[in-house]
Amino acid sequence: MQPSAKVHLYDFHVRSNEAVGRDVFRMVMESPELAGKLAPGQFMNIAVPGDASHIVRIPLSFAGTDVDDGTIELVYAVVGEGTRRLSKMGAGSGSTVVGPCGNGWRIGPGGRALAVAGGVGAPPVIAAARALVESGRDVDVILGAQTRDRLWGEKDARGLGASDVVVTTDDGSYGLRGFTTQAMEDLLAQRDYGLVVTCGPSVMMAGVARLAQDAHVACQASLERMMTCGFGACSTCNVAMRAGGYKSCCMDGPVFDAQEVAW
């Protein structure tokens, strides 16, 4: 498996990097050439400065790009040492980023779409919803989080023109109390969809994929794995397939046909 010839190393500088929730940060990075090449659903591998012993880059999806401004919007959770150092990068600081990596959402004309996100799976789902709206499709969005202070994406979903935005929290601190799959069941009972896109915890995506299959709706899932190298060489991001064998999340994904994945 050979790396895509489109993948390159770019410099970037931080324009802003601020907390938007509990342990959730939003970074706007300046990297004009990369911003013009990223497609919704792809990811980047970021070198985070501050500890020379940490040689592995951090793979992150993105919520949006502004080609005219040369910027990329990232929303990420602080879950370890690497993302903690990333959250400390201030305006004007910089490093390098490898991208665009992987294969993104397959979006074309069709019927109404449903975008389902859990936790920090929201950024690539917001990117998908925006692309779907721009393609002329009606889109409903379901956003789930453990608590209100960990939720991100509602304002963005409404701002991009989503028809219906439903929010769930595990503890009921905001929106509906419960899970995204419960909200999805309700919407599937109300209207017909031509496509479901999803990203979030694996158990949530498995439930979304099952509901979509039962409703005979195509479903694409952006899988989250530790993509150590980003080039399909290290085999740390293998995804078990329903037909047998494995595929590489970083090279074959991160977006897969949800019905092909062995959840």
PATI-808253 format. One line per 2 residues: their letters; for each residue x, y, z of C-alpha. Coordinates in nm, 3 decimals. Example, Ala and Ser with C-alpha at 12.3 -4.5 7.8 and 13.67 -1.06 7.14 Angstrom:
<atoms>
as) 1.230 -0.450 0.780 ~ 1.367 -0.106 0.714
</atoms>
This chain:
<atoms>
mq) 0.000 0.000 0.000 ~ 0.159 0.324 -0.115
ps) 0.098 0.667 0.040 ~ -0.106 0.904 -0.174
ak) 0.103 1.137 -0.387 ~ -0.129 1.413 -0.266
vh) -0.003 1.386 0.092 ~ 0.264 1.643 0.178
ly) 0.431 1.811 0.473 ~ 0.315 2.168 0.540
df) 0.399 2.438 0.788 ~ 0.119 2.587 0.995
hv) 0.074 2.870 1.243 ~ -0.190 2.902 1.510
rs) -0.430 3.192 1.467 ~ -0.639 3.106 1.773
ne) -0.671 2.815 2.016 ~ -0.938 2.847 2.283
av) -1.147 2.630 2.513 ~ -1.505 2.587 2.389
gr) -1.610 2.335 2.654 ~ -1.474 2.122 2.933
dv) -1.154 1.972 2.790 ~ -1.270 2.070 2.439
fr) -1.071 2.320 2.233 ~ -1.116 2.495 1.900
mv) -0.805 2.581 1.701 ~ -0.789 2.786 1.384
me) -0.464 2.713 1.202 ~ -0.317 2.899 0.908
sp) -0.193 2.670 0.631 ~ -0.318 2.812 0.299
el) -0.198 2.536 0.067 ~ -0.335 2.254 0.282
ag) -0.665 2.437 0.338 ~ -0.721 2.430 -0.036
kl) -0.663 2.056 -0.064 ~ -0.859 1.906 0.226
ap) -1.190 1.735 0.154 ~ -1.457 1.680 0.423
gq) -1.388 1.362 0.618 ~ -1.014 1.355 0.559
fm) -0.766 1.407 0.843 ~ -0.425 1.555 0.920
ni) -0.127 1.437 1.123 ~ 0.003 1.719 1.341
av) 0.348 1.744 1.501 ~ 0.297 1.898 1.845
pg) 0.606 2.071 1.985 ~ 0.717 2.065 2.347
da) 0.852 1.714 2.404 ~ 1.118 1.570 2.175
sh) 1.053 1.220 2.312 ~ 0.704 1.222 2.159
iv) 0.783 1.143 1.796 ~ 0.434 1.034 1.690
ri) 0.208 1.291 1.526 ~ -0.151 1.342 1.638
pl) -0.419 1.251 1.380 ~ -0.710 1.496 1.382
sf) -1.012 1.552 1.162 ~ -1.134 1.903 1.090
ag) -1.463 2.088 1.112 ~ -1.417 2.328 0.823
td) -1.182 2.519 0.596 ~ -1.176 2.873 0.463
vd) -0.983 2.858 0.138 ~ -0.991 3.234 0.086
dg) -0.854 3.293 0.436 ~ -0.614 2.998 0.418
ti) -0.737 2.855 0.749 ~ -0.848 2.520 0.890
el) -1.080 2.480 1.190 ~ -1.006 2.198 1.434
vy) -1.211 2.098 1.738 ~ -1.046 1.843 1.966
av) -1.064 1.698 2.314 ~ -0.774 1.698 2.557
vg) -0.735 1.327 2.629 ~ -0.360 1.282 2.680
eg) -0.020 1.444 2.687 ~ -0.012 1.524 2.315
tr) -0.347 1.701 2.304 ~ -0.264 1.875 2.633
rl) 0.044 2.027 2.467 ~ -0.164 2.107 2.159
sk) -0.407 2.302 2.378 ~ -0.115 2.512 2.505
mg) -0.011 2.629 2.159 ~ -0.087 3.001 2.147
ag) -0.152 3.239 1.862 ~ 0.156 3.279 1.645
sg) 0.314 2.948 1.741 ~ 0.363 2.687 1.473
st) 0.473 2.343 1.369 ~ 0.422 2.105 1.077
vv) 0.128 1.903 0.956 ~ 0.100 1.610 0.712
gp) -0.205 1.594 0.488 ~ -0.450 1.559 0.339
cg) -0.472 1.202 0.469 ~ -0.724 0.927 0.406
ng) -1.054 0.917 0.221 ~ -1.343 1.144 0.314
wr) -1.719 1.143 0.284 ~ -1.872 1.035 -0.047
ig) -2.128 1.305 -0.107 ~ -2.342 1.353 -0.413
pg) -2.699 1.431 -0.512 ~ -2.976 1.242 -0.337
gr) -3.251 1.261 -0.081 ~ -3.258 1.393 0.272
al) -2.955 1.308 0.485 ~ -2.910 1.250 0.857
av) -2.582 1.337 1.032 ~ -2.523 1.176 1.373
ag) -2.232 1.276 1.598 ~ -2.123 1.178 1.945
gv) -1.872 1.375 2.154 ~ -1.568 1.490 1.959
ga) -1.697 1.298 1.657 ~ -1.882 1.622 1.581
pp) -1.615 1.801 1.369 ~ -1.611 1.563 1.068
vi) -1.990 1.529 1.089 ~ -2.031 1.908 1.079
aa) -1.797 1.913 0.777 ~ -2.016 1.647 0.612
ar) -2.338 1.831 0.692 ~ -2.199 2.152 0.542
al) -2.098 1.968 0.223 ~ -2.440 1.803 0.201
ve) -2.620 2.137 0.235 ~ -2.391 2.291 -0.027
sg) -2.478 2.003 -0.262 ~ -2.846 2.094 -0.231
rd) -2.957 1.823 0.008 ~ -3.174 1.869 0.317
vd) -2.986 1.761 0.630 ~ -3.093 1.686 0.985
vi) -2.825 1.676 1.256 ~ -2.815 1.486 1.586
lg) -2.544 1.589 1.831 ~ -2.475 1.395 2.149
aq) -2.246 1.455 2.446 ~ -2.204 1.324 2.799
tr) -2.288 1.663 2.949 ~ -2.375 2.012 2.829
dr) -2.024 2.144 2.898 ~ -1.874 1.885 2.662
lw) -2.109 1.965 2.374 ~ -1.984 2.137 2.059
ge) -2.141 2.189 1.719 ~ -2.501 2.299 1.779
kd) -2.443 2.660 1.672 ~ -2.243 2.543 1.371
ar) -2.512 2.294 1.265 ~ -2.782 2.561 1.280
gl) -2.559 2.814 1.106 ~ -2.481 2.592 0.807
ga) -2.850 2.549 0.734 ~ -2.943 2.213 0.883
sd) -3.319 2.159 0.869 ~ -3.353 2.003 1.213
vv) -3.094 1.994 1.494 ~ -3.148 1.757 1.786
vt) -2.920 1.759 2.090 ~ -2.890 1.478 2.345
td) -2.691 1.453 2.666 ~ -2.635 1.140 2.871
dg) -2.727 1.317 3.195 ~ -3.008 1.535 3.058
sy) -2.823 1.858 3.137 ~ -2.916 1.992 2.790
gl) -3.148 1.882 2.515 ~ -3.297 1.535 2.532
rg) -3.185 1.301 2.807 ~ -3.046 0.986 2.649
ft) -2.846 0.876 2.348 ~ -2.817 0.981 1.986
tq) -2.952 0.644 1.873 ~ -3.279 0.713 2.056
am) -3.313 1.044 1.875 ~ -3.227 0.871 1.548
ed) -3.503 0.614 1.600 ~ -3.753 0.898 1.646
ll) -3.644 1.077 1.327 ~ -3.643 0.756 1.122
aq) -4.004 0.703 1.226 ~ -4.097 1.052 1.106
rd) -3.928 1.086 0.768 ~ -3.736 0.911 0.492
yg) -3.361 0.945 0.447 ~ -3.128 0.865 0.160
lv) -2.805 0.874 0.360 ~ -2.675 0.863 0.717
vt) -2.327 0.987 0.812 ~ -2.185 0.931 1.159
cg) -1.879 0.972 1.379 ~ -1.834 0.916 1.750
ps) -1.776 0.634 1.999 ~ -1.763 0.292 1.834
vm) -2.061 0.159 2.030 ~ -2.269 0.456 1.916
ma) -2.170 0.414 1.551 ~ -2.251 0.044 1.569
gv) -2.600 0.137 1.687 ~ -2.636 0.400 1.415
ar) -2.524 0.149 1.151 ~ -2.775 -0.109 1.276
la) -3.063 0.140 1.269 ~ -2.968 0.256 0.920
qd) -2.950 -0.102 0.795 ~ -3.290 -0.185 0.944
ah) -3.432 0.123 0.770 ~ -3.258 0.033 0.441
va) -3.063 0.359 0.439 ~ -2.702 0.387 0.319
cq) -2.466 0.473 0.604 ~ -2.109 0.605 0.609
as) -1.906 0.603 0.930 ~ -1.586 0.793 1.009
le) -1.390 0.561 1.235 ~ -1.160 0.674 1.513
rm) -0.835 0.481 1.553 ~ -0.482 0.563 1.667
mt) -0.332 0.624 1.324 ~ 0.031 0.618 1.432
cg) 0.205 0.659 1.097 ~ -0.079 0.776 0.873
fg) 0.058 0.580 0.575 ~ -0.067 0.223 0.630
ac) 0.273 0.090 0.739 ~ 0.241 0.037 1.115
st) -0.091 -0.157 1.125 ~ -0.204 0.010 1.448
cn) -0.529 0.135 1.292 ~ -0.658 -0.187 1.136
va) -1.036 -0.216 1.099 ~ -1.200 -0.559 1.100
mr) -1.434 -0.605 0.805 ~ -1.756 -0.802 0.802
ag) -1.645 -0.999 0.495 ~ -1.326 -1.100 0.674
gy) -0.980 -0.953 0.693 ~ -0.881 -0.599 0.777
ks) -0.851 -0.258 0.617 ~ -0.633 0.033 0.717
cc) -0.823 0.320 0.877 ~ -0.566 0.577 0.767
md) -0.545 0.465 0.404 ~ -0.879 0.298 0.326
gp) -1.075 0.522 0.564 ~ -1.131 0.690 0.792
vf) -1.474 0.695 0.623 ~ -1.614 0.349 0.553
da) -1.942 0.201 0.436 ~ -2.084 0.123 0.780
qe) -2.233 -0.204 0.660 ~ -1.888 -0.336 0.565
va) -1.743 -0.290 0.916 ~ -1.741 -0.576 1.168
w) -1.872 -0.378 1.463
</atoms>
